[in-house]
Amino acid sequence: MSAAVKYTLGRLGLFVAVLAALWLVEMNIFIKLMVALAFSAALSFFLLKGWRDEMAEEMATAAERRRAEKERLRSALAGEDQDRETPGPSN
């Protein structure tokens, strides 16, 4: 399973858990949602650090792979352009 999927599901799970804990408290539903959002964000900062770091590493690796592929394609295109511009042997 992708690190981004694990982290996202972890964040959603924390939100649902905090909201379930607040369900018994008497207050407006919108306030419950906002409090659950704030508390789950704070908890995820500490509890999901490993998954967040794993996701960041996965994203950095993908970005580096894209950057290398882009450079390879640019080099290939530059090489083709140079071949076209340099005149060949004349007969």
Backbone as a chain_set.jsonl record, in Angstrom:
{"seq": "MSAAVKYTLGRLGLFVAVLAALWLVEMNIFIKLMVALAFSAALSFFLLKGWRDEMAEEMATAAERRRAEKERLRSALAGEDQDRETPGPSN", "coords": {"N": [[0.846, -1.169, 0.0], [0.511, 2.216, -0.765], [2.427, 4.857, 0.691], [1.244, 7.348, 0.882], [-1.464, 6.722, 0.783], [-1.728, 5.216, 3.134], [-1.128, 7.202, 5.052], [-3.161, 9.076, 4.566], [-5.468, 7.549, 5.13], [-4.926, 7.089, 7.815], [-5.11, 9.706, 8.851], [-7.834, 10.224, 8.321], [-8.971, 8.208, 9.899], [-8.186, 9.018, 12.488], [-9.611, 11.421, 12.636], [-12.285, 10.477, 12.558], [-12.289, 8.944, 14.899], [-11.871, 10.894, 16.898], [-14.122, 12.463, 16.453], [-16.114, 10.609, 17.058], [-15.624, 10.333, 19.783], [-16.371, 12.835, 20.635], [-19.043, 12.796, 20.142], [-20.834, 12.261, 22.174], [-20.842, 14.536, 23.65], [-22.595, 17.467, 24.468], [-23.067, 19.734, 22.101], [-23.101, 21.997, 19.294], [-23.268, 20.515, 16.028], [-21.552, 21.462, 14.022], [-19.557, 22.724, 15.482], [-18.567, 20.51, 16.802], [-17.491, 19.146, 14.578], [-15.46, 20.955, 13.788], [-13.831, 21.022, 16.078], [-13.099, 18.334, 16.179], [-11.656, 18.184, 13.799], [-9.496, 19.938, 14.337], [-8.301, 18.709, 16.63], [-7.689, 16.153, 15.611], [-5.847, 16.812, 13.651], [-3.752, 17.83, 15.212], [-3.128, 15.537, 16.727], [-2.343, 13.8, 14.676], [0.024, 14.936, 13.895], [1.845, 14.062, 15.792], [1.313, 11.282, 16.163], [1.34, 10.105, 13.625], [3.831, 10.462, 12.506], [5.839, 8.779, 11.447], [4.603, 7.62, 9.165], [4.116, 9.96, 7.738], [6.719, 10.865, 7.226], [7.6, 8.724, 5.665], [5.893, 8.999, 3.469], [6.734, 11.504, 2.52], [9.347, 10.898, 1.754], [8.829, 9.045, -0.274], [7.521, 10.702, -2.094], [9.591, 12.505, -2.687], [11.426, 10.804, -3.916], [9.974, 10.087, -6.199], [9.775, 12.601, -7.416], [12.472, 13.116, -7.954], [12.987, 11.061, -9.755], [11.291, 11.835, -11.868], [12.54, 14.267, -12.506], [15.052, 13.383, -13.393], [14.282, 11.891, -15.624], [13.172, 13.907, -17.188], [15.454, 15.452, -17.666], [16.938, 13.59, -19.118], [15.347, 13.337, -21.396], [15.483, 15.958, -22.362], [18.202, 16.09, -22.971], [18.33, 14.164, -24.98], [16.7, 15.348, -26.914], [18.172, 17.69, -27.392], [20.469, 16.592, -28.479], [19.456, 15.512, -30.86], [18.657, 17.848, -32.125], [21.104, 19.11, -32.513], [22.31, 17.367, -34.311], [20.779, 17.782, -36.584], [21.325, 20.435, -37.193], [24.042, 20.559, -37.75], [25.866, 20.457, -40.675], [25.969, 17.77, -42.99], [28.364, 15.595, -44.663], [29.278, 16.839, -47.854], [28.616, 15.946, -51.228]], "CA": [[0.0, 0.0, 0.0], [1.262, 3.457, -0.884], [2.583, 5.612, 1.932], [0.251, 8.435, 0.867], [-2.764, 6.126, 1.118], [-1.689, 4.888, 4.562], [-1.186, 8.441, 5.823], [-4.505, 9.646, 4.397], [-6.397, 6.727, 5.908], [-4.633, 7.358, 9.223], [-5.701, 11.009, 9.189], [-9.295, 10.054, 8.367], [-9.282, 7.394, 11.067], [-8.075, 9.861, 13.682], [-10.74, 12.353, 12.629], [-13.495, 9.734, 12.925], [-12.176, 8.547, 16.305], [-12.091, 12.076, 17.735], [-15.527, 12.837, 16.295], [-16.908, 9.64, 17.83], [-15.469, 10.653, 21.201], [-17.119, 14.069, 20.897], [-20.453, 12.613, 19.812], [-21.63, 12.256, 23.396], [-20.811, 15.868, 24.248], [-23.673, 18.335, 23.992], [-22.687, 20.977, 21.425], [-23.507, 22.081, 17.897], [-22.552, 19.551, 15.186], [-20.468, 22.152, 13.316], [-18.474, 22.915, 16.449], [-17.972, 19.179, 16.963], [-16.663, 18.875, 13.402], [-14.279, 21.814, 13.827], [-12.977, 20.553, 17.169], [-12.547, 17.047, 15.75], [-10.651, 18.474, 12.778], [-8.322, 20.525, 14.991], [-7.653, 17.718, 17.478], [-7.121, 15.069, 14.803], [-4.646, 17.357, 13.003], [-2.7, 17.879, 16.228], [-2.737, 14.163, 17.041], [-1.638, 13.192, 13.547], [1.376, 15.477, 13.866], [2.673, 13.236, 16.655], [1.077, 9.845, 16.026], [1.562, 9.61, 12.26], [5.101, 11.01, 12.033], [6.523, 7.785, 10.62], [3.939, 7.524, 7.861], [4.313, 11.232, 7.045], [8.097, 10.85, 6.723], [7.631, 7.735, 4.588], [5.215, 9.598, 2.319], [7.601, 12.568, 2.006], [10.461, 10.235, 1.067], [8.277, 8.473, -1.508], [7.268, 11.81, -3.016], [10.889, 13.031, -3.109], [11.977, 9.833, -4.862], [9.226, 10.231, -7.45], [10.165, 13.881, -8.019], [13.822, 12.95, -8.491], [12.859, 10.204, -10.94], [10.741, 12.68, -12.935], [13.551, 15.241, -12.874], [16.063, 12.674, -14.175], [13.676, 11.552, -16.919], [13.054, 15.166, -17.925], [16.803, 15.794, -18.115], [17.306, 12.629, -20.159], [14.612, 13.707, -22.608], [16.065, 17.205, -22.883], [19.491, 15.762, -23.577], [18.058, 13.462, -26.229], [16.209, 16.342, -27.863], [19.282, 18.572, -27.75], [21.345, 15.818, -29.355], [18.81, 15.42, -32.169], [18.685, 19.178, -32.726], [22.471, 19.369, -32.935], [22.567, 16.554, -35.49], [20.086, 18.391, -37.719], [21.911, 21.712, -37.515], [25.374, 20.403, -38.318], [25.757, 19.944, -42.039], [26.605, 16.488, -43.27], [29.379, 15.682, -45.733], [28.727, 17.183, -49.164], [29.172, 15.157, -52.342]], "C": [[0.898, 1.241, 0.0], [1.317, 4.185, 0.458], [1.559, 6.749, 2.013], [-1.128, 7.906, 1.245], [-2.816, 5.795, 2.611], [-1.84, 6.145, 5.412], [-2.582, 9.07, 5.751], [-5.532, 8.868, 5.193], [-6.174, 6.91, 7.407], [-5.238, 8.669, 9.681], [-7.217, 10.907, 9.296], [-9.727, 9.254, 9.588], [-9.206, 8.181, 12.36], [-9.24, 10.845, 13.767], [-12.02, 11.667, 13.09], [-13.451, 9.345, 14.404], [-12.451, 9.737, 17.231], [-13.555, 12.518, 17.645], [-16.428, 11.882, 17.078], [-16.809, 9.926, 19.324], [-16.267, 11.911, 21.573], [-18.624, 13.907, 20.704], [-21.35, 12.697, 21.049], [-21.689, 13.621, 24.071], [-21.903, 16.719, 23.625], [-23.091, 19.627, 23.424], [-23.14, 20.888, 19.979], [-22.655, 21.134, 17.043], [-21.389, 20.206, 14.452], [-19.281, 22.411, 14.235], [-17.782, 21.579, 16.702], [-17.04, 18.853, 15.803], [-15.371, 19.694, 13.422], [-13.307, 21.372, 14.92], [-12.321, 19.217, 16.78], [-11.461, 17.251, 14.705], [-9.363, 18.999, 13.408], [-7.573, 19.484, 15.832], [-7.023, 16.591, 16.661], [-5.878, 15.551, 14.059], [-3.48, 17.393, 13.986], [-2.206, 16.473, 16.577], [-1.948, 13.529, 15.897], [-0.215, 13.705, 13.444], [2.324, 14.604, 14.684], [2.536, 11.744, 16.352], [1.431, 9.29, 14.64], [2.869, 10.119, 11.657], [5.828, 10.043, 11.102], [5.917, 7.678, 9.229], [4.113, 8.8, 7.055], [5.722, 11.302, 6.452], [8.249, 9.878, 5.562], [6.996, 8.299, 3.317], [6.091, 10.691, 1.696], [8.786, 11.974, 1.241], [10.007, 9.648, -0.266], [8.03, 9.571, -2.55], [8.575, 12.412, -3.527], [11.543, 12.106, -4.128], [11.292, 9.951, -6.213], [9.601, 11.525, -8.16], [11.557, 13.788, -8.631], [13.803, 12.092, -9.752], [12.297, 11.002, -12.124], [11.768, 13.694, -13.429], [14.63, 14.589, -13.747], [15.524, 12.318, -15.557], [13.544, 12.795, -17.795], [14.413, 15.583, -18.478], [17.262, 14.866, -19.232], [16.613, 12.981, -21.475], [15.152, 15.004, -23.213], [17.402, 16.947, -23.564], [19.291, 15.069, -24.916], [17.565, 14.434, -27.291], [17.32, 17.293, -28.303], [20.249, 17.861, -28.692], [20.759, 15.696, -30.745], [18.85, 16.766, -32.88], [20.075, 19.51, -33.236], [22.798, 18.587, -34.203], [21.934, 17.182, -36.723], [20.762, 19.681, -38.155], [23.3, 21.59, -38.132], [25.255, 19.804, -39.708], [26.519, 18.634, -42.19], [27.646, 16.655, -44.361], [28.696, 15.925, -47.073], [29.377, 16.308, -50.232], [29.41, 16.015, -53.519]], "O": [[1.917, 1.287, 0.69], [0.376, 4.133, 1.25], [1.068, 7.07, 3.096], [-1.877, 8.578, 1.954], [-3.818, 6.059, 3.276], [-2.597, 6.152, 6.383], [-3.113, 9.537, 6.759], [-6.378, 9.461, 5.862], [-7.129, 6.889, 8.183], [-5.813, 8.749, 10.767], [-7.818, 11.432, 10.233], [-10.724, 9.578, 10.233], [-10.061, 8.032, 13.233], [-9.789, 11.074, 14.845], [-12.755, 12.207, 13.916], [-14.472, 9.411, 15.089], [-13.17, 9.608, 18.222], [-14.153, 12.903, 18.65], [-17.402, 12.315, 17.694], [-17.79, 9.78, 20.052], [-16.772, 12.028, 22.69], [-19.393, 14.797, 21.068], [-22.49, 13.152, 20.967], [-22.504, 13.834, 24.969], [-22.111, 16.696, 22.412], [-22.673, 20.509, 24.174], [-23.518, 19.817, 19.503], [-21.462, 20.969, 17.3], [-20.344, 19.579, 14.274], [-18.129, 22.325, 13.808], [-16.556, 21.52, 16.806], [-15.936, 18.348, 16.008], [-14.303, 19.171, 13.103], [-12.096, 21.352, 14.704], [-11.133, 19.006, 17.026], [-10.445, 16.556, 14.729], [-8.269, 18.559, 13.055], [-6.348, 19.389, 15.752], [-5.932, 16.126, 16.991], [-4.946, 14.773, 13.856], [-2.356, 17.032, 13.638], [-1.003, 16.249, 16.705], [-0.986, 12.799, 16.137], [0.666, 12.995, 12.96], [3.482, 14.426, 14.308], [3.535, 11.027, 16.292], [1.785, 8.118, 14.517], [3.0, 10.2, 10.435], [6.372, 10.457, 10.078], [6.638, 7.649, 8.231], [4.243, 8.749, 5.832], [5.901, 11.743, 5.317], [8.944, 10.17, 4.589], [7.511, 8.094, 2.218], [6.176, 10.789, 0.472], [9.179, 12.497, 0.198], [10.717, 9.742, -1.267], [8.298, 9.385, -3.737], [8.655, 12.792, -4.695], [12.147, 12.571, -5.095], [11.949, 9.919, -7.253], [9.731, 11.541, -9.384], [11.795, 14.326, -9.712], [14.527, 12.372, -10.708], [12.773, 10.859, -13.251], [11.859, 13.954, -14.628], [15.07, 15.182, -14.732], [16.24, 12.434, -16.551], [13.779, 12.738, -19.002], [14.513, 16.016, -19.626], [17.903, 15.308, -20.185], [17.227, 12.926, -22.54], [15.264, 15.127, -24.433], [17.695, 17.523, -24.612], [20.002, 15.356, -25.879], [17.976, 14.348, -28.448], [17.39, 17.657, -29.476], [20.787, 18.481, -29.609], [21.498, 15.77, -31.726], [19.054, 16.826, -34.093], [20.211, 20.131, -34.289], [23.494, 19.099, -35.079], [22.512, 17.114, -37.808], [20.78, 20.0, -39.344], [23.692, 22.425, -38.947], [24.617, 18.768, -39.895], [27.574, 18.432, -41.589], [27.793, 17.741, -44.922], [27.679, 15.309, -47.391], [30.558, 15.974, -50.135], [29.875, 15.531, -54.551]]}, "num_chains": 1, "name": "protein.A"}
